Amino acid sequence: MKLSKRGEYALRALIDLGIAAELGWPMLQASQLAVKEQLPVKFLEQIFTQLKTAGYVKSKRGKLGGYSLAKKMDKIRFGAVIRLIDGPLAPIRCVSQMAYARCSCPDEVHCGLRMLMLDVRNAIARILDRYTLADIVAITLRKLRRDKITPPFLPALPELGSILSSVTADRNGGRPKLISSVPTSQKTEKNKRQASRPANQMLKKGKKTV
C-alpha cells in the first residue's frame, strides 16, 4: 500500500474537521482548510466531493456555509477512507480481499512472497481498521494541550494585561486611568467629614436666628 497525496489530504481534512467540531466549530470553509494545510482550494474541493459522495462529509452553501462531518467520528475508520481514495490496502493484488487478481507466480499457494505480503496486508489492515477519527482527534488534541500549542481554528488569546489596558483607555477617552493610592479607610473618613459639614453649618445658622 502506498498512500497517495489525495489520500493523505483527505485524511488530514477529516482530522481538521474533527478537531474543529471538538472546539465548537462544526463547519469549516474549504479556504480555511486550504490555508492551514497549504493546499490548492480546487484540489481540496475535489477531495471533498468524493468524501461527500461517500457520506463522510456534508456541505452547506452561502457565506456562512462550508463542510462538516456527516458521520459520528467513532463511525469513521481510516482503513475505509483509504480504500475509498486509494483502493486496496494490500501491497500486491494477489493478497487483496476486495480487489484480488492472480499474480504471475506459477504456484500461488506455495509462493513465499505472497505469504509475506499477506502478513503485511493483514498488519496494515489491523491498524487502519481499528483506529477511528475520534481516536486520532483525541490523540492530536491531547498532544497539543500537553505542548501548550493553540489548536488550529482557535485564535490565540491576547495577554490579559493588554486587554485591561485597552478597556481602561477606551473608557477614559484614550488616556490610561490612574488608580488612586489613597487607602479605602482614609477615603471613608474624608467622605464622612464632608457629609457632616452641611449639618454643622445649619446648626450654627439656627442659633443665630433664635
N, C-alpha and C positions, 0 to 999 in steps of 0.2 A: 504493500500500500504506500502510495505517495500522496500526501495532502497537497492539493493544488492551491494556487493563490486564491482562486474563487472559493474553495472550501475553507481556507484559513480566514478570509474576510467574512464569510458567512457566520462562522463560529464566533469571531470577535464581535460582530454586530449583535448577535444574540446575547452574548455576555454583557455588552453595553446596555442593551435594553433591559436585561435582568437587574443590573446594578441600578439603573435609573429608576426602575419600578420600586426597588427596595428603599430608595432615597426619596420617594414621593413624586417622582416624575414618570408617570405611567406611559407617556407618549413623547417621542423624540422625532425631530425632523432629520431627514437624510443628510442635510447640510451640516448639522451638528455632529453627527457621527463621522461624516467625511473629514471634517476639520480635525477631530480628535484622532482618528485613525490614519490621517494623511492619505486619503483615497480619493479618486475621481468620483464625483457625485453620480454621474451617469452609470458608472460601473456598479456602484453600490445600489442604485435603483434597480438594475437588472437582477442583482442577487436577491433583493427584497421581493421582487416579482416572483421569483422561483420559490422563496420561502413562504410567500403569501398563498401561492397556488397549492402548496403542500399543507397549508393550515397552521404554520408555525407563527406567523405574524399577521396582523391586520392593519389597515391604514384608514386614515381619515383625511379628507380634503379640507382646504381652507387655510387661512392664516395661522390658526391655532392647531392645525392638523399635524399629521406625522405618522409614525409607525409605533406599534406597541405589540406586546406578546399576545397571541391568540390562544395559547395554551398555558396551563399552570406550569411553572418552572420544573416541578418534580415529575412532569409528564414528558419533558423534552430530554431525550438521551442523545449523547454525542455520536454514538455509532450510527443511529438512524439518520442524523443530519448529514454526516459524511457520506453515507451510502446514497443519499438523495443528490448531493452535489457532485461527488467524485466517483460514485459507483462502488463496486465490491471492495471490501477490506482486504481480501486475500491478495498476497503478493504475486501469485500466478493463478491463472484461471482454473486449473485442474483441481484446486483445493477450495474453490469458491462454493458457497452454499446457495447463493442467489444468481450467479451467472457462470455456472460450470461450463467448461469447454475442455475437451480432451486435448492433452498436450502431445508433443511429438515423441514422447518416450514410448518405446515398443512394449514395455511391461509396466504399466501404471501401478499395478498392485504392489510390486516389489521395488518400486523406484525410491531410492534413498532420498533424493532431492525433494520429491513430493512429500515424503514423510516429514522432512524438516520444515518445509513451507507450510504444511498443515498445522504443525505446532506453533509456528509464527502467527498464522492466521488466527488460531484459537486464542493465543495470548493477547493479541491486539483487540479482538472482539470482546474478550472477557473484560478488559479495562474500559473500552469505549462504550460498551453496552451497560456497564454498571454505573458510570457517573452520569448524573443528570445536570441540567443547567442550574438547578437550585444548589447542588453541591459546589459547583465551581464559583458561583456568585458569592456564596457564603465564605469560601476559602479566600477569594480575592479581597472582599471587604475586611475580613479579619486581618489579613496581612497589611492592608492599607492603614488600618487603625493602629496596628502594632507599630508600624514605622512612622506614625503620625503624619501621614500624607493625606491631603484633602482628596476625597474621592472625586472622580470625574462627574461633571454635570452638577456639582455642588460648589458654588463660588466660595472662595476663601474669605473668612470673616476678618474685617479690619481690626486693628488694635482698639481695645476698649477706651484707652486714653484719647485717641484721635476722635472717636465718636462723641465723647463727653465734651471735648474742646469745641468741636464744630457746633454742637447743640447750644452750648453756652454762648458762643459768639453770635449765633443767629438771633438769640433772644435779646441780645444787647446791641443790636444794630451793627454787628460785625466786630464789636470790641469785646475782648475777653472780660468776664466778670470777675472782680476781685472779691474774695471771700474775707470778711472781717475776722480779725484775730481776737476781738474782744470776747471774753468768756460769756457764756449764756447767763450766768448768775449776775454779772455786772450789768448786762443789758436789762435784766428783770428789775433790779433795784432802780436803775435810771428811769424806767418806764413808770414805776410806782411813784417816784418823786414828781415826775411830770404830771401824772394824773391827779396828785393831791394839791398842786398849786392853785387851780381854779377854785377849789373848795375853800382854801385858806383865804384867798382874796375876797370871796363872798362873805365870809365871816367878818373880816375887817371892815368891809363896807357897811355891813349890818350894824356894827357897834357905833359907827359914826352917826347913823340916821336915827338911832333910838334916843 
